[in-house]
């Protein structure tokens, strides 16, 4: 399992035409929703470094099976992550491995001391992913959509 970050041209291709880069094979439902891709491009246009702006695609063998990434640039040495694995590739530990790598990318930057994820209480699969990676429950929060979510955190040195 590898994390690969698409470049600007590949990301624009996915946004503008829903066309897929020819050098990659995507399984069904492995590409993030369009609003996630647009958010990534907007971050880039607002001069957020590519490491934080562009999503990382989860590749297993020759196929893209999901994606993960940062939702914005670090603030106060904290950064939020998001992730998704295509239904046909779930239950194999892929998300757990991807989040471990993504957290390490954040900590290696020296700009981040805390990685966090906001997860719906009924999303047992995502809760398992963060727990397996050593994240600790912090609190319930209400996101910008008014949804109540659990905040899970991983602190540098505990990954």
C-alpha positions in Angstrom: 0.0 0.0 0.0 1.4 3.4 -1.0 0.2 7.0 -0.7 0.6 8.9 -3.9 -0.2 12.6 -4.3 -1.7 13.7 -7.6 -0.2 16.7 -9.3 -2.1 19.8 -10.3 -2.8 18.6 -13.8 -4.2 15.3 -12.6 -6.4 17.0 -10.0 -7.7 19.5 -12.5 -8.6 16.6 -14.8 -10.7 15.0 -12.1 -12.4 18.2 -11.2 -13.1 19.6 -14.7 -14.1 16.6 -16.7 -14.4 13.7 -14.3 -11.7 12.2 -16.6 -9.2 10.0 -14.9 -5.5 10.2 -15.4 -4.5 7.4 -17.9 -1.5 6.3 -15.9 -3.6 5.3 -12.8 -6.4 2.7 -12.4 -9.2 3.7 -10.1 -11.7 1.3 -8.6 -15.3 2.4 -8.3 -15.9 5.0 -5.5 -12.2 5.5 -4.8 -12.1 9.2 -5.8 -13.2 11.7 -3.2 -16.4 13.7 -3.7 -16.0 16.7 -6.0 -16.3 19.2 -3.1 -13.2 17.6 -1.6 -11.2 17.9 -4.8 -12.4 21.5 -5.3 -11.4 22.4 -1.7 -7.9 21.0 -2.4 -7.5 23.1 -5.5 -8.8 26.2 -3.6 -6.2 25.6 -0.9 -3.6 25.5 -3.6 -4.8 28.7 -5.3 -4.7 30.3 -1.8 -1.0 29.4 -1.7 -1.3 26.6 0.8 1.7 24.3 0.3 0.9 21.2 -1.9 1.8 18.9 1.0 -1.4 20.1 2.8 -3.6 21.1 -0.2 -3.6 18.1 -2.5 -5.1 14.7 -1.5 -3.1 11.5 -1.2 -4.5 8.6 -3.1 -4.2 5.2 -1.6 -2.7 2.7 -4.1 -2.7 -1.0 -3.6 -0.7 -2.9 -6.3 -1.8 -1.0 -9.4 -5.1 0.3 -8.3 -6.3 3.5 -6.5 -8.6 2.3 -3.8 -9.2 5.4 -1.8 -7.9 8.8 -0.7 -6.8 10.7 2.4 -5.5 14.1 3.1 -5.4 17.2 5.1 -8.4 19.5 5.2 -6.4 22.7 5.4 -2.9 24.0 6.4 -1.8 23.5 10.0 -3.1 26.0 12.5 -1.7 26.2 16.0 0.4 23.1 15.3 -2.8 21.1 14.7 -4.1 19.6 11.5 -7.4 17.8 10.5 -7.4 14.7 8.3 -10.0 13.0 6.3 -10.0 9.7 4.5 -12.2 7.3 2.5 -11.7 3.8 1.1 -13.8 2.4 -1.7 -16.4 -0.1 -0.4 -14.8 -3.0 -2.3 -11.5 -2.4 -0.5 -12.8 -1.9 3.0 -12.0 -4.2 6.0 -8.5 -4.9 4.8 -6.6 -2.5 7.1 -5.9 -0.1 4.2 -7.3 3.0 5.9 -5.4 2.2 9.1 -2.1 2.0 7.2 -2.9 5.1 5.2 -3.7 7.2 8.2 -0.5 6.0 9.9 1.5 7.2 6.9 -0.5 10.5 6.6 0.0 11.3 10.3 3.7 10.6 9.9 3.8 13.1 6.9 2.3 15.7 9.2 4.7 15.1 12.1 7.7 15.0 9.8 6.9 18.5 8.7 7.8 20.0 12.1 4.7 22.2 11.7 2.3 19.8 13.4 2.2 18.4 17.0 -1.4 17.1 16.8 -3.3 15.4 14.1 -7.1 15.1 14.6 -10.1 13.6 12.9 -13.8 14.5 13.3 -15.9 11.4 13.1 -19.7 10.6 13.4 -20.4 8.5 16.5 -22.1 5.8 14.3 -19.2 5.5 11.9 -17.7 2.4 13.6 -15.2 1.7 10.8 -13.6 5.2 11.0 -13.6 5.1 14.8 -11.7 1.8 14.6 -9.1 3.3 12.2 -8.2 6.1 14.5 -8.2 3.9 17.6 -5.8 1.4 15.9 -3.5 4.4 15.1 -3.4 5.5 18.8 -5.7 8.5 18.5 -7.5 9.4 21.8 -11.0 10.7 22.1 -11.0 14.4 23.1 -14.6 15.8 22.9 -17.8 16.1 21.0 -17.8 19.1 18.6 -20.3 20.6 16.2 -18.9 21.1 12.7 -19.7 23.9 10.2 -22.7 21.9 8.9 -24.2 21.7 12.4 -23.3 17.9 12.7 -22.2 16.6 16.1 -18.9 14.7 15.7 -16.4 13.1 17.9 -12.9 14.7 17.9 -10.0 12.2 18.0 -6.4 13.3 18.4 -3.0 11.9 17.9 -0.1 13.8 19.4 3.5 13.7 18.1 5.5 11.0 19.7 2.5 8.8 20.3 2.2 7.4 16.7 
